[in-house]
Amino acid sequence: MPFLFELAGDYQTPKEKSWMKKEKEPPMDEFRFHYHLGDATESSDKYFIARNLQEASEMFDYACLRKHLQAQVSKVEQWNRWTNKWETVE
């Protein structure tokens, strides 16, 4: 006899309640944007946790827009947690 769930007076088997299952989300990764402003000789880094490079780039663009920065990105790196080092993203 299957285990039954009560939902608003109706009985449903676990197979029928698939709408309650959570979809597995892709893992989050850490990205580092190495950039400089205009003709500045010093550079800075901004870090973002995102699902992919596109999402991280959108976050970086939004941060620059919000602070009215004209940033020139020199490189983007992604943290490899298995080797414990930053790897350049191309």
Rosetta blueprint (number, residue, H / E / L):
1 M L
2 P L
3 F L
4 L L
5 F E
6 E E
7 L E
8 A L
9 G L
10 D E
11 Y E
12 Q E
13 T L
14 P H
15 K H
16 E H
17 K H
18 S H
19 W H
20 M H
21 K L
22 K L
23 E L
24 K L
25 E L
26 P L
27 P L
28 M L
29 D E
30 E E
31 F E
32 R E
33 F E
34 H E
35 Y E
36 H E
37 L E
38 G L
39 D L
40 A L
41 T L
42 E L
43 S L
44 S E
45 D E
46 K E
47 Y E
48 F E
49 I E
50 A E
51 R L
52 N L
53 L H
54 Q H
55 E H
56 A H
57 S H
58 E H
59 M H
60 F H
61 D H
62 Y H
63 A H
64 C H
65 L H
66 R H
67 K L
68 H L
69 L L
70 Q L
71 A E
72 Q E
73 V E
74 S E
75 K E
76 V E
77 E E
78 Q E
79 W E
80 N E
81 R L
82 W L
83 T L
84 N L
85 K E
86 W E
87 E E
88 T E
89 V E
90 E L
